[in-house]
């Protein structure tokens, strides 16, 4: 039977690492783009048909899934690093 104290400490350490400075700063930096996307999505939903809205949403989900793949993510980072030079 595992030591419950060790389990609690491990959970506490894991939770504490979620709110480290760089992660919080990344969230703050991404917030404006997130809210712009929310506003654009709500405006688009009001003036377009359900079919168009669903197609755009589905394409965004597919694009985010492809970008989240480890191979694709590494390739994108390498491409962006090369483009900066």
N, C-alpha and C positions, 0 to 999 in steps of 0.2 A: 504494500500500500504506500503511495507516494506521501512525502511530507507535505502537509497542506500549507505550511509556512513558506516552503520553497516555491510552491505553485503560486501563492499570492504575491510573493516578491517578483516572480518572473512576469506575471500579468502587470504589476505596477510598473516595472521597468519598461515593458512593451508600450504601455499607455503613455508613459512619460516621453518616450522617444517620438511619439506622434506629434508632439507640440514643440519640437526643436526649432530653433531660429530659422534655419534655411527653409524648412517646410512651411512655416508660417509666412515667411516673406514671399515664397512662391505662390501661396494661396492669395495673398494680398495683391501680388502683381497680376495674377490671372483673373481676379474678380471683375475688373472693368470689361474685359473681353467677354466674360461669362454673361454679364448683365446686358451688354450690347446684343449678344446672341439671343437672350431671352426677349428683349424688346423687338428684335427683328422677327423672331418666330411668332410672337403674339400678333404683330402687325400683319405678317404674311397669312396667318391662319384666318384673320378676319376678312381678308379681301380675296383669298384664293379658294379653290374648291378643296374638299377633303382629299381627293385623289392626289392633287399636286402637292399638298402639304405632306401627305404620307410618303410620297415618292422622295421628296427632298429629305425628309427625316430619315427614311430608310437608307438613303445614300450617305448621309452623315454618320449613321451608325456603322455602316460597312467601312467607311473611310477611317473612322476612329479605331475599329477593330484591326484593320490592316496596319495602321500606324503603331498600334500597341504590340504587335508581334515583335519578338526580340530581333529577328533578322532584319525586318523592315526598319525598326527603330534605330538599329546600329547603322544601317545604310543611310538613313535620313541624316543622322548626326554627322556621319562622315561626309556626306554631300554638302551639308551646311558649313562644316568646317573648311572644306575645300573652296567653297564659294566665297568665304570671308577673306581668303588669301589674295 
